[in-house]
Amino acid sequence: MCPLSLNYSLKKVRRRLIDGVIRFLAQPAEVTAGSLLIIAPHPDDEVFACGGLIALKKDMGAKVAVVFFTDGEASHKGCCNTASEKIGSARRRLAAESGEILGLKSEDIFWQGLPDGNIPERNGPDFNKAVESLRKLIDEIKPYEIYVPHYRDCWPDHEAASTIVRETIKPVNYQCELYYYPVWMWHNLRLRLLPEILKTKIIRIDIGAVLERKKTAIDHYLSVLNPDCGKPYCGNLPEGFTNHFQYAYEIFFRAEKQC
């Protein structure tokens, strides 16, 4: 076996091990009718990780809001010559259409306009501005539950988004529950970080009743192609990436420190 093949095989074993351990330890949890706010760094994160939760909440009549930090305009960087504005516009449209499949309306979706691939990090330029902008929105929405990418989600924009949210909710004067969702963790997490991940309570929410709607929403994101290169507007995802989001349940981590 050549070194590249061996390395690929070891990565597959690592991913299966991490996936299996997290799912084995997840405890069943009920969906509440409380209002929900999902923070998505890019259009499609909300569907991959929380599509079932969104659909369940909307079916229950709960108030659901999704805040996109970026337009996802950098998904074709290094791929083709398509203008980033065109990519961002297409992904905003796809977010609205995929959201509609899950029950979202136009008034449920908010855009923050942060730069894709460069969401502000703590102590970096525009971090405080991003925090203040999100704080005003949260003060307006007053969600009962907030879902944000895990702080160890192994993608810079996702981890930066998690930092912004945790900083934003520090001074809130109302009760809310904070949860983390995994996207890139399934694919990129290193074994040395697994013990830290497992310190957090892991929950499993049954989405069997709305699974097909979630799959349809995912397929919509992936099936609309950029005519300039023939690849999905959301970019080329790694082999096997979407397999983690085909289960009849979704995995979340309850934050140790709540709002």
Order of alpha helices (4+ residues) and beta strands (2+ residues): alpha-beta-beta-alpha-beta-alpha-beta-alpha-beta-alpha-beta-alpha-alpha-beta-alpha-beta-beta-beta
